[in-house]
Amino acid sequence: MLLLTLFSATAWADPVLEALTTELDRTMTAWEGEEDAPYYLTYRVNDYRSWSVTARHGALSSSQENRGRILDVSARVGSYELDSRHAVRGGSFSDTNMHTGVSLPVDASSDALRSVIWTATNKEISDAREAWTQVQARQIVRVEEDDTSADFSPAEAVEDLREPAEMTVNRAAWEEILRELSASLNDHPLVYGSNASLSARADTNYVVTSEGTQIRQPRTWLRVSLYAETRAEDGMELGLYRWKDVRAPDRLPDRELLADWADALVDDLVDLHDAPLGEPYSGPLLLKGRAAGVFVHEVMGHRLEGHRQKDEDEGQTFRDKVGEQLLPASVTVYDDPTLAEYAGEDLNGHYAYDEEGSPAARASLVEDGVLQGFLMSRAPVEGYPESNGHGRAAVWRLPVARMANTILETDDPQTYDQLVAQMRQELKAQDREWGLMVDEIGGGFTMTGRIRPNAFNVRATYAWRIYADGRPDELVRGVDLVGTPLVALSSVVAAGDDPAVFNGFCGAESGSVPNSAIAPTLLLRQLEIQKKEKDSQRPPLMSKPVPEGDS
C-alpha cells in the first residue's frame, strides 16, 4: 500500500524559505552601488525524498530510500539587454548552461543553511563577474549578431507558497510484488535478463529571486516498470520496456494487471526474437499514438525551443517559417504544462511554474497546420520578448526553453482501419508491395545544429509490414525511423482518433526534465527506415539454470 500526504504550510515554519529570502536580501543590499554588481540573483532548491525498489530473477536486488536538498545559485551581471549569460558565438548554448549546485543539509536550522548559501553565492557572483568581462571583450571583436534581442526579460514578482509534498512508500509490500513479477519475467528460457522496479519521488521545489518572486511547489511522481531482454540468433540484442508514470499511488496498476503485463511482455519478446530482420526502406508509414508523439517531439518540438532561434550554431529550421503551412490544415500542435491529465493518463510535463519562476502557460505552436510561434523562456528572441512559462532545467543546470506536454490534435480524426485503407491506396500508387506500421518505440534523439546533419532518429521497438494486397501483417525487428524535419513533416497525410500518451524524460542543454508527448496515430506518405545497430556476440551456448523444484 502506498500513502500520499500533503501537510499544511501554515502548521510549520519553513527554514529553507527563510534562509533563501534572508540571504538573498542581504546579498543584494551588500552589493548595491558596487561596480559590476549582480542585477539579478535567483536561488533554486530541490528538496526531495526518493524511493527505489528493483527485483531480478525472483529476488530483490535493491531497495532504498534517499533524502536530499540541492541548491542552485544563478547570478547575472550587466543588464537585461546584455549580461554575463550572453551566448558564446562559435561555441554552443550549453557552454554557458553548465552549472554546479551544492548539497544543503536536510536537518539544519535556517542559520546553518545560510552559511552554505553564502558560500555558493560568493562563488557564483565571482564567476558571473568574470563571465561579464569576457562578454564585453567579445562584443568588441565579433561581427554584429543576427538577433540583437535582449539576453533576459524582466518579470513581475510572483508569490505562491504551496504545501510541501511528502510521500511514504511501503517498500516491503512492493518488494513482494516485484519479486513475483521478476520471477514471472525470468521464467521463459529465451529471457536472458529482466527486472521489475518501482521508482518514486516527492519533490518540493523553491524559486526565490531578487525581483521578489517566492515560489514553493510540490511534485509527486511514481513509475512502475518491467523490462526483459533476449538475443536473436544473428546477435542483435532485443529488449522490451513497459512502464506507467503516475502522480499519486492510487493510480498505479494493481497486482493482477502487472502480472498480465509481465505475461504479455514475455510473449511479445519471444515473437520479436523470432521475427525477421527489417531492411532499409523509404515509403508510406503508420506511426501508432505513442510512437507518433515521440516523432513530433524529436522532429518538431526541439526545433521550436526559443533559444535555438537565436543561437547562430543552431540549424534554426523554423525561425523564419512562422505563418507557413507545415502540416495538414486539420492538425494543431501546442505545449501546455498546465494540463495534469490527457486521455485518462497523468502527464509528466505538468507544473504550475517553470524554473525561472514564470507561470506555466499554453504555447500555441501550430494552428490549422500553420506555424504560430515558439516555446519561450525568459531569454527573448526577435519577435518574442517574453516567456510563456517554458524555462526548464534539471538541478545544477540553467534554464532554457524546453517542452513540457507537447500535444498534436486533429479536427478530422480517422479510425485506424481508415488509416490502413489510405495507406494501402498510397502503397498501390507508389507501386510498393508493403509499408510499415511502427507500434512501439523506446525513445529517440535529434540533432539540431549546423555542423552535423540536422536529422532525427526515433528508436523503433516494434514494426509491422502492412501489405498492399491485404495479406496478414508481419512483425519485423531491428529498424529505426530516420530523416530530416521539413521532409518528414511535409509527408504527414492524416491523423487518427486514438490519442496516446508517452511519458518520459528528455535530455538537452538544461539537463533531463520530465515531459509528455501526446498524439494519435499518424499516416505519413514517406519516411525512411534504417537498420538498427547490432553486435556479433552469439546467444548463450548453455541454457539458463533451472530453479530447484522445476523439471
N, C-alpha and C positions, 0 to 999 in steps of 0.2 A: 504493500500500500504506500502511496506517495501523498504527502501533505504539502499544501501551499498556504502560507500565511503572510498577509500584509499587515504590518502593525502601524499604529497611528504615529504620525510625525509630531503630533503635539504632546506625546507622552514622554518624550525624552529630549535631552539636549544633543545636538549633533557636533561632536568635536571636530570632525573633518571640515564641515562647512565653516565653523568658527575659525579654524586655523587658516583656511584658504582666504577668507574675506579679510581677516586681520592682517595677514602677511601681505596680501596684495595692496591694501590701502597704505600700509607702512612703506612698501617699496615705491609706489608711485609718488608718495609725498616726499620721500628722501631724494628721488631723482628729479623732482620738479626744478626747472631752471638750469639743470646741468647740460653741458654740451653733449650731443648725441645721446640724449636720454630716450628711453623707450616711449613711443607714443601710444603703444598698445601692449597689454600683457594679459595672458589668459592662463588659467590653471584648469587642467582636466584630471579627474581622478576616476579610476575604475576600482570600485570596492566590490569584491566578488567572493562567492563560495562556489565550489565546483565539486562534482562527483563523477566518478568513472568506474564502471564495472565491466569486465571482459571475461568471457569464458571460451575455452577451446577444448575440443576433444572430450567434452563432457566434464571438464574440470575447470575450476576457477583459476585464471591466470593473473588477474589483478583486481583489486578493489580498494579505492582510495577516495579520500575527501581532502580538499585543499581550501585554504583561506588566504586572501591576499588583498593588498591595496597597492595600486600603481599610480604614480603621479607623472604627468607630463606638463612641463612649463614651456610656453612659447612667447617670445618677445619679438616685437617689431620696432626697428629704429628707422627713422626717416619720416615719411608722411604717408597718408593713404595713397597719394599719387605715385610715389616711388619709395620703396623701402628695402630693407635688408633681405626680404624674401624674394626679391626680383629674380626671375628665372635666368639661368646661365645659358646664354646662346652658345651653340656649339657643344652643349652638354645635353642634359636631359632634365625634365622636371623632377625626376627622382633624385637628382643631385642635391636639390635644396629641400627634399622631403624627408630624408633620413633624420631620425631624431633619437635621443637617448632619454628614456624615462628612468625613474628611481622608485624603489620599493618604499612604501610608507609602513610604519609599524601598525599592526592591526589592533593593538590593545593599549595604545598610548594616549596620554592626555593631549589636549589642544596645544599646550606649550611644547611638548616633545615633537609633535607633528610639525610645528612651526620651525623648529630647528632644521629638519630635513628640507622643508620647503625653502627656507632661506638659503641653504647651501645650493640647491638646484637652481634657484632664481639667479643667484650671483653668476653662476656658470653660463646660464642661458643669456643673460644680458651681455656678458662679455663676448660671447660668441656672436650675438646679433650685432654688436658694435663693430666687430672685426669684419663681418659679412657686409655691413653697410659701407665700410671703407672700400672694400673690393668692388661693390656695385657702382659706387661713384667713379672709381677709376675706369671700369669697363665702359661706362657711358661715354667717356671722352674718346675712346679709340674704336668703338664699334659703329657700324652704319646704323641709320635710323631703322627702328623696328617697324614691321608691317602693321602691328596692332599696338597703338600707343595708349590704350586704356589704362586706368589706374591699377595698382597692384592689389588693393584691398578696398572693400566698400564699407562705409560706416553703417552702423545698425543701432536701432533703438534698444534700450535696455529691456530685458525680459526677466521677470521673477516668477518662477514656477517650481515650488519645492514639493514634490510628490513624495508619497510614503516610500521609504526604502523597501526593497524586496528581500524576503527570507524564504528559503525553500528547504525542507527537510526530506531527505530521501531514505527510505527504508532499504538500506543496502542488502540486508540479509534476505529479504523477500525477493529482490531482483537477482541476487546471486543464485538462488534456487531456480528461478525461471530461466536464467541464461545458461546455467549448466544443462538443463533439459534441452534447450534449443540447440546448444552447441553439440550435444550428443546426437541429436537427430540429424544435424548437418553432416556430421562425421560418419554417419552410418553407411553411406554408399562407398563402394571401393574406388570409384573414379574421383571422389572428392579428396584431393591431396592436402588441402589446407582450408580452414574455415574458422570463423569466430562469430560470437553473438555478443553485442555490447549495448550498454546504456551510458549516455553522457548527459549531464545536466549542469546548468549554471543559473545562479541568481546574482544578477549584477545591479549595483546602484551606481549610476554614472553622474558625475558632477561636472558642470561647466561654470566657471566664475571668471568674469572679465573686468578689465579696467573701465569698460563702458557702463558698468553697473549691472550686467547680467548675472543672475544667480539661478542655476537650474540644477535640480536633482530629480533624476528619472529612473525608474526601475525597469529591468528587463528580466524575464524568466524564460528559459529555453530548455527543452529536453529532446534528445534523439535516441530512438531505439533502432538498432541496425543489425542486419545479418549479412554475412559475406561467405562465399565459398569459391574455391578455385580448383582448376584442373589443368592438364596439359594435353594438347592434341598430339596425335602421332607425328605431325610434322614439326613439333617443338614449340608451337605457339601457346603461350600462357593465356588462359581464359579465366576470367573472374566475373562474378555477378554480385552486385551490392544492392540490397533493398533496405530502405530506411523510411522513417517518418519523423518529421520535426513538429513539435507542438509547443505551445506556450504554457500549458497547465497539465499537471499529472493526470487528471481525469480524462484527458483527450488522447492518451497513449493507447495503442492497440492492446486488447486483453490477451490473456494467455492462450486461449483457443485460436484466436486469429493469428497470433505469432507462430503457433505450431503449423497452421495451414501455410503461412508464408514460407516456413522452413522446407516443408514438403515440396511446394511449388518451385522454390529456388533450386533445389537439387534436381528436380525433373527438368527444369529449363537448362541447367548446366550440362546435364547429360545430353540433351538434344543439341546443345551448342557444340559439345565435344565431337559429336558425330556428323555435324553439318559440314558441307563442302566449303572450301575457302573462297571468299569473294574475289573479284577481279576488278581492275581499273575500269571505270565506267563514266560516261557523261550522257545524261539524258533525263527523262522525267523521274520525279522523286516525290514520294509522300513522306512527310515528317509527322509522326504522331505527336500529340499535345506537348508532352514534357520535352521531347526532342526539338519540337518547334520553338518552345520557349528558350532553350539554350541557343538555338540558331539565331533568334532575334537578339539575345544578349550579346553574343560574340560578333555577329555581323554588323549590327546597327548600334547597340547600346553603348559600347565603349567609345565608339567614334562620335557619339553625341555628348560626351562629357566635356563640360565647358572649357577647362584649361587646355584641352587638346586643340582647340580652335586658335589658341594664342601661341602655343609652343611651336617655334619655327622648325623644330626637328620632327614634328608630327606630320603625318600624311594629310591631315585636315580634309578628309574625304568629303565632309558635308558642310564645311564652313560657308561656302558660297552657294549652297543649294536650297536655302530657306525659300519657300514658295514654289519649289519644283515638285513634280509628281515622282514619288519614289516607289509607291506601292499601289495596288488596285484601289479605286475610289471607294470601295466598300470597307477599307481597313483603317482602323485608328490605333495608334500606339501612344501610351502615356506611362509615366512613372509616378506612383503615388504611395509614399511611405506612411500616409495616414491610415491606410487600409490594414486592418488586423486579420481579415479573412477574405478569401475569394474561393468560390466554387466549393464551399464547405471545408476548406483547408486553412490552417493557420499559416500566416505569411512571415517568413524570416526577416523580410526587409522593413517591418513595421517599427516606427519610432515616432515620438512626439517632437523631438528637437534633434538636429544634427550636432556633430562635434564642434561646430563653430557657434552653437547657441541659437541658430536660426530655426524658427518654427518649420516643421515639415509641411510640405505643400505639394499638390499635384502639379507635375510638369507635363504640359502638352507637347508631344514630340511630333506626331503625325496625325493629321485630321483629313479624312476623305482621301487618304493616300498621299497628301501633300505635306512636306516637311515644314514644321512650325517653329522649332527652336531647340534649345539645349538644356541639359542638366547643369545647374549652376551652384557653385559655392560662393563664398564672398570674394573670390578672385574674378573681377569683371573681365569681360571680353567685349569687343566692339559691338555695340547694339544691345548688349545685355549687361547693364550696370549693377544688377542686384542679384542676391542669392534667391533661389527658390527652394531652399532647405535641403540641398543635396551635398553639403560639405561633410564628407565622411572620412573616418580614419580608424584604424586599429590603435591599440595602445602603443606608444612610442613611435608613432608616425604622425605627420602633419596632415590636416585635412585637405582633400581636393574634391572636385566634383565626381560623384560616383552614383551608380544605380542603386535602387532600393527594391521596390516592387515594380518590375517592368512588365507591362501588360499589353498584349495585342488582342484587339477585338474586331469583330466584323458585323456589319448590319445586313449581310447576305449569307447567313450560315448554311452550309451544305452538310447533309448526312455523310457518314463515312462511305456508304455504298455509292452515293452520288459522286464523291471524290474519286473513288476507284473507277467508276464508269468513265469519268472525264479523263483519268489517267490512261485508260485503255484506248480511248479515242486519240489521245496525244501520241501514244506509242505507235498506233497504226499510221498516224500522219507522218511520224518520223521514221517509219519502216523499221521499228525495233521489235524484237521478239519479247523482251521483258523490260520492266523498270524495277525500281527498288522502293520499298517501304521501310523506313527506319523506325523501329518500335521502342527501343530503349537506348539510352546514352549514359556515358559515365562522366560527362563534363566536356570541357573544351577550352581552347585558348585562341588568342588573336594577336596579331602584330599590327600596330597602328602607325609605326614610324616610317621614315623615308628611306633609311639605309637598307633595311631588309624588305622583302616582298610584303606589301600591305594585304595580308591574307589571313584566313581563319582556318581552324581545324576543330570540327565537332566530333568528339570521340564516340563513335557508334559502338554499342554492345551487341544489339540485335538488329538484323536486317533481313528482309524477306524479298525474294524475287516475286513480282506480280506479273503474270504472263498475259500478253495481249489477247490470246485466244481463250482465256478463261480457265486454263489448267490450274490445279491447286497451287497455292503459294508455296515457295520453297525457302526454308531458312538457310542463311549463309552467315559466315563469321569472318572476322578479320578485315573490316573496312572502316574507313573514316571519311567524313564529309569535308571537303576542302574547296577553297575558291577565293574569289575577291568580292568585296561587298557590293559594288554597283551592279555587277553582272548578276550576282545571286539575288539581290532584291528585285531586279527587273524581271526575274523569272517567276516570281510568285503569281499564281493564277487565281487561286481560290482558297477559302478558309472554311473550316468545319464548324460543327455545333457542339464540340466536345472539349471545352477549355480544361486544361490540366496545369497543375502547379508543380514546378521544380524548385524545391527549397535547397539552398546550399550556401557556400561561402565563396566570395570572389576575391582573388588576389590581384593587386595592382600597386601603383606607387605608394598609396597610403595604407598598405597592408591588407590583411584579409578581413573583409567585412561581410556580415550576413546579408543575404538578399534572396529574392524570389524572381523567377521568370515564369510568366503565365501566357499560354497561347493555346488555341485549338489546333487541330491537325491542319497542316498547310500542304497544298499541292504546288509544286514547282515545275515549270516547263523543262528546266535543265539545271543540273548541278553535277559537279564532278565528285567521283569517289576514288580514293586511293587505298592501296593495301596497307594494313596496319603492320607495325614492326613486329618481328619475332626473332627468337634466338634459335640456336641449333641443339640445345640440350634435349636429350631423349626423355620420354616418360620414365618413371621408376621401373627398374627391372624386376624388383620384388614387390609383391602385393603388400598392402597395409597390414599391420598387426591386427589379429582378430581378438576382440575383447574376451576376457575369460568368461566362460559360460556360453559363448556363441559357437556355433559349429562352422 
